[in-house]
Amino acid sequence: MTRPPAETGFAAVHAGRRARLAQLMQRGIAVVPTAPESTRNRDSHYPYRYDSYFYYLTGFPEPQAVLVLIAGDPGRSLLFCRDKDAEREIWDGFRYGIDQARAEFHFDESHSISEFDTLLPKLLADQPVLHCHLGSDTSWDERVLKALTTVRAQSRTGVTAPASIYDVRALLDEMRLFKDAHEVDIMRRAAQISAGAHRRAMGAVKPGRAEYEIEAELLHEFRRRGAQAPAYTPIVAGGANACVLHYVSNDAVLNAGDLLLVDAGCELDGYAADITRTYPVSGRFTPVQRDVYQMVLAAQAAAIAAVHPGAAWVAPHDAALRVLAQGLIDFGLCQGSADKVIEAGDYKRFYMHRTGHWLGLDVHDAGDYKRDGQWRELKPGMVLTVEPGCYIRGDDVPPRFANIGIRIEDDVLVTATGNEVLTRDAPKTVADIEALMNG
């Protein structure tokens, strides 16, 4: 049976992460399951997507798997996974099986997933601390608590159960926040594929086409260049739809004179790209569209300039917000000074979200934004989006501004000397967009 694409060549990278987690744990046992398969309807399943925490530590892509990591000297890493099954491979495709998974993914031990519930109490016995995550999946919680109950029932024989339970995600979130060279390489490629898809979409736009036709162009380019899936449901929003932040219907007709907002990125080997571009359906911005667009573009430039080591997480947002507030005043949409508009929150009618989020294995990736009540300091290896916007709905605004929705989003890596815009190949200046759309 032919093996599917997998990152087995990077098994040492994942093994190194497990060693790092064990070092942070100091003692005890960690139990990390992958995601369950999900039924779409009747006997059909959604395309399988592994749990990000599990995959970060293992690189193992199959369902029905659990990682058990024991800290200490000596430590151990155990994988529970599906057995090799020639009959099921005829129907469902390749399986690594117990022995091959252990060898190729660098585990100390591997066992059948059918043995997990039997072996877990034995693994938990006499461990001082359990690192796991509870509260996300009721069935998983029940399995872990049942194993703990089994261990506690042996107390009169001298066996002890973990006295403390910690959320393993607290340690993993901090690890995942800083991307290693392997991750950065994948994210650069995901960004390049996604930028190419946005260029393709720009070239396909014309009045009379439907939003879903442009979505199809994006998805075609993602798969054509090797990405496994979109990282999230694409937003393809024409006209007033662009003022709905999470619009995903993508079924309206594109009208001449409107703007089209496209928020889409691919997922490559588990890692997400996240790009938004806004451009004119007719290929040319109207004067008022150009003015608002240039305001948002200037806000994004100010925000990207604020991304560098030592800056606070909130610095890019504050930089973008000041440009947007002044622009809204200049357009007559807000009144007073920029300080007053920001302090009173008057801008929120037109800009109601923050300027970015962490990016990685998840689109809204793991990692705290504050520590001890203070905004985090940006450091090399962090990856964030920078995405200011302006959404002017048609109620109670001068008619020339009605239904202009604009967002410009890029993926930015914090480097030792400043930043790298990973998605820079997606056109975003007025001149570049109009040149591409007009051949």
C-alpha positions as CSV (number, residue, x, y, z in Angstrom):
1,M,0.0,0.0,0.0
2,T,1.4,3.4,-1.0
3,R,2.4,5.7,1.9
4,P,0.6,9.1,2.0
5,P,2.6,12.3,2.2
6,A,4.0,12.8,5.7
7,E,6.7,14.6,7.5
8,T,8.5,11.5,8.7
9,G,11.8,13.1,7.5
10,F,11.4,15.6,10.3
11,A,10.9,13.0,13.0
12,A,13.9,14.3,14.9
13,V,12.3,17.7,15.1
14,H,9.2,16.3,16.8
15,A,11.3,14.1,19.1
16,G,13.2,17.2,20.1
17,R,9.9,18.9,21.0
18,R,8.9,15.9,23.2
19,A,12.3,16.1,25.0
20,R,11.8,19.8,25.6
21,L,8.3,19.2,27.0
22,A,9.6,16.5,29.3
23,Q,12.3,18.9,30.5
24,L,9.6,21.6,31.2
25,M,7.5,19.0,33.0
26,Q,10.4,18.0,35.2
27,R,8.5,15.0,36.5
28,G,5.2,13.1,35.9
29,I,3.4,12.0,32.9
30,A,1.7,13.8,30.0
31,V,-1.2,12.3,28.0
32,V,-2.0,14.0,24.7
33,P,-4.7,12.5,22.3
34,T,-5.2,13.4,18.7
35,A,-8.5,14.7,17.4
36,P,-11.4,12.2,16.9
37,E,-12.9,11.7,13.4
38,S,-16.1,13.6,12.9
39,T,-19.2,12.4,11.1
40,R,-20.5,14.8,8.5
41,N,-23.8,12.9,7.8
42,R,-24.9,9.3,8.1
43,D,-21.7,7.3,7.3
44,S,-19.7,10.1,5.7
45,H,-16.9,11.8,7.6
46,Y,-15.4,15.3,7.3
47,P,-11.8,15.2,5.9
48,Y,-9.7,14.2,8.9
49,R,-7.6,16.9,10.6
50,Y,-5.3,15.9,13.6
51,D,-5.2,17.8,16.8
52,S,-2.6,20.6,16.6
53,Y,-1.0,19.9,20.0
54,F,-0.6,16.2,19.3
55,Y,0.8,16.8,15.8
56,Y,3.2,19.4,17.1
57,L,4.8,16.7,19.4
58,T,4.5,13.7,17.0
59,G,4.1,14.6,13.4
60,F,1.8,11.6,13.3
61,P,-1.1,12.2,10.9
62,E,-3.5,9.3,11.6
63,P,-6.6,9.3,13.8
64,Q,-7.1,7.1,16.8
65,A,-3.8,7.9,18.4
66,V,-2.5,9.0,21.8
67,L,0.9,10.2,22.9
68,V,2.1,9.3,26.4
69,L,5.2,11.1,27.6
70,I,7.0,10.2,30.9
71,A,9.4,12.8,32.3
72,G,12.4,11.9,34.4
73,D,15.5,9.8,34.1
74,P,15.0,7.8,32.1
75,G,12.1,9.4,30.3
76,R,9.9,7.5,27.8
77,S,7.7,8.4,24.8
78,L,4.9,6.0,23.9
79,L,2.6,6.1,20.9
80,F,-0.7,4.3,20.9
81,C,-2.0,4.0,17.3
82,R,-4.0,1.8,15.0
83,D,-2.8,-1.7,14.1
84,K,-1.7,-2.5,10.6
85,D,-4.8,-3.8,8.8
86,A,-4.6,-5.0,5.2
87,E,-8.4,-5.2,4.9
88,R,-9.0,-1.7,6.1
89,E,-6.2,-0.4,3.9
90,I,-8.1,-1.6,0.8
91,W,-11.0,0.6,1.8
92,D,-9.3,3.6,3.6
93,G,-5.7,3.6,2.5
94,F,-2.3,3.3,4.1
95,R,-1.7,2.8,7.9
96,Y,1.7,3.0,9.5
97,G,0.9,0.3,12.1
98,I,2.6,-0.1,15.5
99,D,6.1,-1.1,14.5
100,Q,6.6,1.2,11.6
101,A,5.1,4.2,13.5
102,R,7.6,3.6,16.3
103,A,10.6,3.4,14.0
104,E,9.7,6.3,11.6
105,F,8.5,8.7,14.2
106,H,11.2,8.0,16.8
107,F,9.2,6.7,19.7
108,D,10.6,4.6,22.5
109,E,7.6,2.4,22.5
110,S,4.4,1.9,20.5
111,H,1.2,0.0,21.4
112,S,-2.1,-0.8,19.8
113,I,-4.8,1.9,20.6
114,S,-7.0,-1.0,21.6
115,E,-4.7,-1.5,24.7
116,F,-4.7,2.2,25.8
117,D,-7.5,2.0,28.4
118,T,-5.9,-1.1,29.9
119,L,-2.4,0.2,30.0
120,L,-3.1,3.8,31.0
121,P,-3.7,3.0,34.7
122,K,-0.4,1.2,34.9
123,L,1.3,4.2,33.3
124,L,-0.3,6.6,35.7
125,A,0.6,4.5,38.8
126,D,3.1,6.2,41.1
127,Q,3.4,9.2,38.9
128,P,3.3,12.4,41.0
129,V,1.8,14.7,38.3
130,L,-0.5,14.2,35.4
131,H,-0.3,16.7,32.5
132,C,-3.3,16.5,30.2
133,H,-6.2,18.7,29.0
134,L,-9.6,18.2,30.4
135,G,-12.8,20.0,29.5
136,S,-12.6,19.9,25.7
137,D,-14.0,16.4,25.0
138,T,-16.4,14.7,27.5
139,S,-15.7,11.2,26.3
140,W,-11.9,11.8,26.6
141,D,-12.4,13.2,30.1
142,E,-14.3,10.1,31.1
143,R,-11.5,7.8,29.9
144,V,-8.8,9.7,31.9
145,L,-10.9,10.0,35.0
146,K,-11.8,6.3,34.9
147,A,-8.1,5.4,34.7
148,L,-7.4,7.7,37.7
149,T,-10.2,6.0,39.6
150,T,-8.6,2.6,38.8
151,V,-5.3,3.8,40.2
152,R,-6.7,5.3,43.3
153,A,-8.5,2.0,44.1
154,Q,-5.1,0.4,44.5
155,S,-4.0,2.7,47.3
156,R,-4.1,0.0,49.9
157,T,-1.6,-2.0,47.9
158,G,0.8,1.0,48.1
159,V,0.1,2.3,44.6
160,T,-0.3,6.1,44.4
161,A,-2.2,8.2,41.8
162,P,-1.0,11.6,40.5
163,A,-1.6,14.1,43.3
164,S,-1.7,17.0,40.9
165,I,-3.3,17.5,37.4
166,Y,-2.0,20.3,35.2
167,D,-3.2,21.5,31.8
168,V,-0.4,20.5,29.5
169,R,-1.5,23.2,27.0
170,A,0.0,25.8,29.3
171,L,3.5,24.5,28.6
172,L,2.7,23.7,24.9
173,D,1.2,27.1,24.2
174,E,4.5,28.8,25.2
175,M,6.5,26.3,23.1
176,R,4.3,26.7,20.0
177,L,4.4,30.5,20.3
178,F,8.1,30.5,19.1
179,K,8.4,28.9,15.6
180,D,11.6,26.9,14.9
181,A,13.3,26.9,11.5
182,H,11.3,23.9,10.3
183,E,8.0,25.7,11.1
184,V,9.1,28.9,9.5
185,D,10.1,27.1,6.3
186,I,6.6,25.6,6.0
187,M,4.9,28.9,6.8
188,R,6.9,30.7,4.1
189,R,5.7,28.1,1.6
190,A,2.1,28.3,2.8
191,A,2.3,32.1,2.5
192,Q,3.7,31.9,-1.1
193,I,1.0,29.4,-2.2
194,S,-1.7,31.6,-0.6
195,A,-0.3,34.8,-2.2
196,G,-0.4,33.0,-5.6
197,A,-4.0,32.1,-5.0
198,H,-4.9,35.7,-4.3
199,R,-3.2,36.8,-7.5
200,R,-5.2,34.2,-9.4
201,A,-8.4,35.4,-7.8
202,M,-7.7,39.0,-8.7
203,G,-7.2,38.1,-12.3
204,A,-10.5,36.2,-12.3
205,V,-12.8,39.0,-11.0
206,K,-15.2,40.8,-13.2
207,P,-18.8,42.1,-12.9
208,G,-21.4,39.4,-13.1
209,R,-19.3,36.6,-11.7
210,A,-20.4,35.0,-8.4
211,E,-18.5,35.1,-5.2
212,Y,-18.2,31.3,-5.2
213,E,-16.5,31.4,-8.6
214,I,-13.7,33.4,-7.0
215,E,-13.6,31.0,-4.1
216,A,-13.2,28.2,-6.5
217,E,-10.1,29.9,-8.0
218,L,-8.6,30.1,-4.6
219,L,-9.2,26.5,-3.7
220,H,-7.9,25.4,-7.1
221,E,-4.6,27.2,-6.6
222,F,-4.2,25.9,-3.1
223,R,-4.5,22.2,-4.2
224,R,-2.6,22.8,-7.5
225,R,0.4,23.9,-5.5
226,G,0.3,21.1,-2.9
227,A,-1.6,22.6,0.0
228,Q,-3.8,20.0,1.7
229,A,-6.8,22.3,2.4
230,P,-7.9,25.9,3.1
231,A,-6.8,26.9,6.6
232,Y,-10.4,28.2,7.2
233,T,-13.5,28.8,5.2
234,P,-12.7,31.5,2.7
235,I,-14.4,34.9,2.9
236,V,-15.3,36.2,-0.5
237,A,-17.5,39.2,0.1
238,G,-18.6,41.7,-2.5
239,G,-20.2,45.1,-1.9
240,A,-22.1,45.3,1.4
241,N,-21.1,41.8,2.3
242,A,-17.5,43.0,2.9
243,C,-18.9,44.8,6.0
244,V,-19.8,41.4,7.6
245,L,-16.6,40.4,9.3
246,H,-17.2,36.6,9.1
247,Y,-19.2,36.4,5.9
248,V,-18.9,32.9,4.4
249,S,-22.0,32.5,2.3
250,N,-20.0,33.4,-0.9
251,D,-23.1,33.1,-3.1
252,A,-23.8,36.7,-4.2
253,V,-23.2,38.2,-7.7
254,L,-20.4,40.7,-8.0
255,N,-21.5,44.1,-9.2
256,A,-19.7,46.7,-11.2
257,G,-18.5,49.5,-9.0
258,D,-18.3,47.4,-5.8
259,L,-15.3,46.3,-3.9
260,L,-14.5,42.6,-3.2
261,L,-12.9,41.6,0.1
262,V,-11.2,38.2,0.0
263,D,-9.9,36.6,3.2
264,A,-8.3,33.2,2.5
265,G,-5.2,31.2,3.2
266,C,-4.1,27.6,2.7
267,E,-3.0,25.0,5.2
268,L,0.3,23.3,4.3
269,D,1.6,20.4,6.4
270,G,-0.6,21.6,9.3
271,Y,0.4,25.3,9.2
272,A,-1.9,28.1,8.2
273,A,-1.5,31.2,6.1
274,D,-4.0,34.0,6.5
275,I,-4.2,36.8,3.8
276,T,-6.9,39.4,3.1
277,R,-6.9,41.6,0.1
278,T,-9.6,44.1,-1.1
279,Y,-10.0,45.2,-4.7
280,P,-12.4,46.7,-7.2
281,V,-14.8,44.4,-9.1
282,S,-14.5,46.6,-12.2
283,G,-10.7,46.7,-12.0
284,R,-10.3,50.3,-11.0
285,F,-10.9,52.0,-7.7
286,T,-13.3,54.9,-7.6
287,P,-11.8,58.0,-6.0
288,V,-13.6,57.5,-2.7
289,Q,-12.7,53.8,-2.6
290,R,-9.1,54.7,-3.3
291,D,-9.0,57.2,-0.5
292,V,-10.4,54.8,2.1
293,Y,-8.2,52.0,0.8
294,Q,-5.0,54.2,1.1
295,M,-6.0,55.0,4.6
296,V,-6.2,51.3,5.6
297,L,-3.0,50.6,3.7
298,A,-1.2,53.4,5.6
299,A,-2.6,52.0,8.9
300,Q,-1.2,48.6,8.0
301,A,2.2,50.0,7.0
302,A,2.4,51.8,10.4
303,A,1.4,48.5,12.2
304,I,4.0,46.4,10.4
305,A,6.7,49.0,11.2
306,A,5.8,48.5,14.8
307,V,6.5,44.7,14.7
308,H,10.0,44.2,16.0
309,P,11.7,42.6,19.0
310,G,11.0,44.5,22.2
311,A,7.8,46.0,21.1
312,A,4.6,45.2,23.0
313,W,2.0,43.0,21.4
314,V,-0.4,45.9,21.3
315,A,2.0,48.3,19.6
316,P,0.9,47.4,16.0
317,H,-2.7,47.8,16.9
318,D,-2.1,51.2,18.5
319,A,-0.1,52.3,15.5
320,A,-2.8,51.3,13.0
321,L,-5.6,52.7,15.2
322,R,-4.0,56.2,15.3
323,V,-3.8,56.3,11.4
324,L,-7.4,55.0,11.1
325,A,-8.8,57.5,13.7
326,Q,-7.2,60.4,11.9
327,G,-8.4,59.2,8.5
328,L,-12.0,58.8,9.8
329,I,-11.8,62.4,11.1
330,D,-10.5,63.6,7.7
331,F,-13.4,61.9,6.0
332,G,-15.9,63.6,8.4
333,L,-17.0,60.2,9.7
334,C,-15.7,60.9,13.2
335,Q,-15.4,64.2,15.0
336,G,-12.7,65.8,17.2
337,S,-9.0,64.9,17.7
338,A,-7.5,61.5,17.2
339,D,-6.9,61.2,20.9
340,K,-10.6,62.0,21.6
341,V,-11.9,59.5,19.0
342,I,-9.7,56.8,20.3
343,E,-10.5,57.5,24.0
344,A,-14.2,57.6,23.4
345,G,-14.2,54.6,21.1
346,D,-16.0,56.5,18.3
347,Y,-13.9,54.7,15.7
348,K,-15.4,51.3,16.7
349,R,-18.4,51.9,14.5
350,F,-16.1,51.5,11.5
351,Y,-13.3,49.4,13.0
352,M,-14.4,46.9,15.6
353,H,-11.7,44.3,15.8
354,R,-8.1,44.2,16.8
355,T,-5.2,44.3,14.3
356,G,-3.9,40.8,14.5
357,H,-3.5,37.4,16.2
358,W,-0.9,34.7,16.5
359,L,-0.5,32.3,13.6
360,G,0.8,28.8,13.2
361,L,-0.7,25.3,13.4
362,D,-4.0,27.0,14.1
363,V,-5.2,30.1,12.3
364,H,-5.8,31.8,15.7
365,D,-2.7,30.1,17.1
366,A,-1.7,29.1,20.7
367,G,-0.1,31.6,23.0
368,D,-1.0,34.2,25.6
369,Y,-1.3,37.9,24.6
370,K,-0.7,39.1,28.1
371,R,1.5,37.9,31.0
372,D,0.9,39.1,34.5
373,G,-1.6,41.7,33.2
374,Q,0.9,43.2,30.8
375,W,0.9,42.9,27.0
376,R,3.6,40.4,25.8
377,E,6.8,41.6,24.3
378,L,7.4,40.6,20.7
379,K,10.4,38.3,20.3
380,P,12.1,36.6,17.3
381,G,10.3,33.5,16.2
382,M,6.8,34.8,16.8
383,V,4.4,35.0,13.8
384,L,1.4,37.2,13.8
385,T,-1.1,38.7,11.4
386,V,-1.4,42.4,10.8
387,E,-4.9,43.2,9.5
388,P,-6.4,46.7,10.0
389,G,-9.7,47.4,8.3
390,C,-12.5,49.9,7.8
391,Y,-16.2,48.9,7.4
392,I,-18.6,51.7,6.5
393,R,-22.2,50.4,6.5
394,G,-24.9,52.2,4.5
395,D,-26.8,53.6,7.5
396,D,-26.3,57.3,8.4
397,V,-23.2,57.9,6.4
398,P,-22.6,60.1,3.3
399,P,-23.8,58.0,0.3
400,R,-20.4,58.0,-1.4
401,F,-19.0,56.0,1.5
402,A,-21.9,53.5,1.9
403,N,-21.0,49.8,1.9
404,I,-17.2,50.2,1.5
405,G,-15.6,47.4,3.4
406,I,-11.8,47.1,3.3
407,R,-9.3,44.9,5.2
408,I,-5.7,44.3,4.3
409,E,-4.0,41.4,6.1
410,D,-0.4,40.0,6.0
411,D,1.5,37.3,8.0
412,V,4.5,38.7,9.7
413,L,7.5,36.9,11.3
414,V,9.4,38.7,14.1
415,T,13.1,38.5,13.3
416,A,16.2,39.4,15.3
417,T,16.5,42.7,13.4
418,G,12.8,43.6,12.8
419,N,10.3,41.6,10.8
420,E,9.7,39.6,7.6
421,V,6.4,39.9,5.8
422,L,5.8,36.3,4.7
423,T,2.8,37.1,2.4
424,R,4.5,40.0,0.6
425,D,3.9,38.4,-2.9
426,A,0.2,39.2,-2.7
427,P,-0.3,42.6,-4.4
428,K,-1.7,45.3,-2.2
429,T,-0.8,48.7,-3.6
430,V,-3.4,50.4,-5.7
431,A,-1.1,50.5,-8.7
432,D,-0.2,46.8,-8.4
433,I,-3.8,45.6,-8.0
434,E,-5.1,47.7,-10.9
435,A,-2.1,46.5,-13.1
436,L,-2.8,42.9,-12.4
437,M,-6.6,43.2,-12.8
438,N,-6.2,45.0,-16.1
439,G,-3.7,42.6,-17.7
